[in-house]
Amino acid sequence: MATIKRQNGDRPESEAPLISVIIPVYNGAKTLARAIDSVFDQTVPDFEILLLNDGSTDGSQDLIDMYAGKYPGTVRAFSHANMGVADTRNKGIALAAGKYAMFLDQDDYFDPDYIERFAGAAEEAGADVVIGGYRRPDKDGRVRFTVRPTDEEYIRYKNLQAWGKIHRTAFLRENEIAFFRNSIGEDIPFTLRENALAGVSVVLDYVGYNWYYNEESVSHTIQTGLERNIDGIGRLLAEIHRTRTDNPLFEYVIVKTVIYLLLACGRVDTVGVFMRYYRELFGWLEAHYPHYRRNKYLLAGPRGQERRISVQVWTFLLFHRFNAVRLFARMFCRGGLGAAG
């Protein structure tokens, strides 16, 4: 592993850091200190922390001011009216002074060797992106599950979030790799575009990101039905399609995403509503990926994907192939038949 510079002592204020840790903040006063402290607990100090207050109404700004005052030159504080996490992260990319950018959510935290491991791998390989694993601890410290990297190609698509990775800042800027402001799937276009354009990407056999399982803040927006989410789904698919490649794994991820969104949003719908938006979304898929049925991953799924997801995709496509999706919807949808059921 490459040696990380300045392993002891504080970084001079006039000298650019190796790493920019970007932390969007929105009403995060309860957990923000833990996130920030996990960065200061790192085994190497060659970083800056960008705290971007996205219009918080709790005590987050006071906490941000405290850290900025205590660590001038290392903590950089910014505040703006609420504009959402996607635009806030994009602002962080634009402001980052580090050679590499890392993302940390306010509820989450790093293991102490997180920066050292990722930065070392990135420097050694000259990588545009390095991908690691993550775990989900709850409030009692129990780990709900862990995703450990493997050498399968699919690992690059297994975590569609931007955290749990390190990104070369210039690469993100030069290729306009940005988060998508949307009601659903804001990280997905960022990750798919990064995967498609990265010259050198590395999978690191390491788990050091803690994605905190906070039962109070687990989002259920996606479970509010297809009617409420269809505009956001349409925008998301159009944005993803801008980065279309000939990679069959990319195409498979598109197919899987369409099916996932149908099932995740449509569970609460009536059969009639489900069928209307099923036809709309599969019409989009047929129009933009007309040869998707020949995709080599459809039968068994890519190596590294959970078998239950591969089976879910294959099963739904089987109903689709035999024009039996209405039968599937009658068994699946909780909203009853509906007017058009």
RAKAWO-V122065 format. One record per run of one state. SS is the DSSP state (H for helix, E for strand, - for the rest). FROM is the first residue (numbers start at 1). TO is the last residue. If there is no record, write none. Layout:
# RAKAWO-V122065
ss->SS from->FROM to->TO
ss->SS from->FROM to->TO
This chain:
# RAKAWO-V122065
ss->- from->1 to->18
ss->E from->19 to->25
ss->- from->26 to->31
ss->H from->32 to->40
ss->- from->41 to->46
ss->E from->47 to->54
ss->- from->55 to->59
ss->H from->60 to->70
ss->- from->71 to->71
ss->E from->72 to->72
ss->- from->73 to->74
ss->E from->75 to->80
ss->- from->81 to->84
ss->H from->85 to->95
ss->- from->96 to->99
ss->E from->100 to->103
ss->- from->104 to->108
ss->E from->109 to->110
ss->- from->111 to->113
ss->H from->114 to->125
ss->- from->126 to->128
ss->E from->129 to->137
ss->- from->138 to->142
ss->E from->143 to->147
ss->- from->148 to->154
ss->H from->155 to->158
ss->- from->159 to->164
ss->E from->165 to->168
ss->H from->169 to->174
ss->- from->175 to->187
ss->H from->188 to->197
ss->- from->198 to->200
ss->E from->201 to->210
ss->- from->211 to->220
ss->H from->221 to->224
ss->- from->225 to->225
ss->H from->226 to->241
ss->- from->242 to->247
ss->H from->248 to->266
ss->- from->267 to->270
ss->H from->271 to->288
ss->- from->289 to->291
ss->H from->292 to->294
ss->- from->295 to->306
ss->H from->307 to->321
ss->- from->322 to->324
ss->H from->325 to->332
ss->- from->333 to->341
